[in-house]
């Protein structure tokens, strides 16, 4: 029964998307046509210029953490190589190197936790902001062009849509009960128009900036050469 209900919901959505207009009519009553469009959120989130700036912001903020991690890894590699060398017999240095390996591993775990907290909160805020701006742009375009309903989908841009991975992804969504737009007339896809509006507004606003976090110094002992 649940499967039949899901199929019924999907079939209804497909009929609306395919025709572009749908008329609801009661006996003796005639209603105006409903104009339905579609929009590819995947394209908007990837090609919206502000998304690229946000991504660069994250990379910039993570740069100090990555640099610290690389220094620690380099030091750990040197200690590890020294410990593996059969000629390394200095007991005191072995103790130092083994301690440095443990300290280095803990330092990497701390940096990873710091990066996850930094990126996680930042990405959450960025996603909310981008979603709000995309939603507003879609709403404005729909109202200005007489659309009553906009259905969103998420195909990857500039890729073959008939790969197994993409088809399986869509089938999985439909099996979970989601209504996925399957066919529509070309002029009903407003993705490029909305993207142009987003980028134009963003350029006019002057863009955004990025901040850098302060990373504490991590000291690691080195074995003698």
Protein Blocks (a to p, Z undefined) as FASTA:
>chain_A
ZZmmmmmmmmmmmmmmmnopacdddehiacdddddddddfklmmmmpmklmmmmmmmmmm
mmmmmmmmmmmmmmmmmmmmmmmpmklmbfklmmmmmmmmmmmmmmmmmmmmmmmmmmmm
mmmmmmmmmmmmmmmmmmmmmmmnopabdcdddddehiafkbfklmmmmmmmmmnopacd
fbdcfklpcklmmmmmmmmmmmmnopaadddddddddddddddZZ
